[in-house]
Amino acid sequence: MAAREAVDEARKTIRHLRHAEVTRLTIRLGDNDLFMYQTTMKLAFSVRHDEDSDEEAAIAVADDILEQAEDILEHADDGR
């Protein structure tokens, strides 16, 4: 469930997701048997660019997408 929510959240800002790997699943126990699931994942995605664009521009786009993915993963399980 937590993994699915993380992927759904990532799809909001990252296009062309190709693969997701759960690297760790943590279940935190709280008061009154409440659980908080935390999922650590690796996401793979393809970067597509026009043939007219240069390699540096494509790398800049990939770097931006990677930063977005890291931010999503850091916050995907907040409060869940």
C-alpha positions as CSV (number, residue, x, y, z in Angstrom):
1,M,0.0,0.0,0.0
2,A,2.7,2.5,0.9
3,A,4.7,1.6,-2.2
4,R,1.6,2.1,-4.4
5,E,1.0,5.5,-2.8
6,A,4.7,6.5,-3.4
7,V,4.5,5.6,-7.1
8,D,1.2,7.4,-7.5
9,E,2.7,10.5,-5.9
10,A,5.8,10.3,-8.1
11,R,3.6,10.1,-11.2
12,K,2.2,13.5,-10.5
13,T,5.5,15.1,-11.4
14,I,7.7,12.5,-13.1
15,R,6.8,11.2,-16.5
16,H,7.8,7.9,-18.1
17,L,8.2,5.9,-14.9
18,R,9.5,2.5,-15.9
19,H,10.3,0.5,-12.8
20,A,10.0,0.8,-9.0
21,E,11.9,-1.3,-6.5
22,V,11.1,-1.4,-2.8
23,T,14.5,-1.4,-1.1
24,R,13.1,-1.2,2.5
25,L,9.7,-1.4,4.2
26,T,9.4,-0.2,7.8
27,I,6.4,-0.5,10.0
28,R,6.4,1.8,13.0
29,L,4.2,0.9,15.9
30,G,2.3,3.7,17.7
31,D,-0.1,4.0,20.5
32,N,-3.3,1.9,20.4
33,D,-1.8,-0.5,17.8
34,L,-1.6,2.3,15.2
35,F,0.8,1.6,12.3
36,M,2.7,3.9,10.1
37,Y,4.2,2.4,7.0
38,Q,7.4,3.9,5.5
39,T,8.6,2.7,2.1
40,T,12.0,3.4,0.7
41,M,12.1,2.9,-3.1
42,K,14.2,3.3,-6.2
43,L,12.4,4.7,-9.2
44,A,13.6,4.3,-12.8
45,F,12.3,6.6,-15.5
46,S,13.3,7.4,-19.1
47,V,14.3,10.9,-20.1
48,R,13.0,11.8,-23.5
49,H,14.1,14.9,-25.4
50,D,13.8,16.3,-29.0
51,E,16.5,15.4,-31.4
52,D,17.1,19.2,-31.8
53,S,18.0,19.5,-28.1
54,D,21.6,19.0,-27.0
55,E,23.0,16.5,-24.5
56,E,23.6,19.2,-21.8
57,A,19.9,20.1,-21.8
58,A,18.9,16.5,-21.5
59,I,21.2,16.1,-18.5
60,A,19.8,19.2,-16.9
61,V,16.3,17.8,-17.3
62,A,17.4,14.5,-15.8
63,D,19.0,16.2,-12.9
64,D,15.8,18.2,-12.3
65,I,13.6,15.0,-12.4
66,L,16.0,13.3,-10.0
67,E,15.7,16.1,-7.5
68,Q,11.9,16.0,-7.8
69,A,11.9,12.2,-7.2
70,E,14.1,12.5,-4.1
71,D,11.8,15.2,-2.7
72,I,8.7,13.0,-3.4
73,L,10.3,10.0,-1.8
74,E,11.3,12.0,1.3
75,H,7.7,13.2,1.8
76,A,5.6,10.4,0.4
77,D,5.1,8.7,3.7
78,D,4.8,11.8,5.9
79,G,1.9,11.2,8.3
80,R,0.9,7.9,6.8
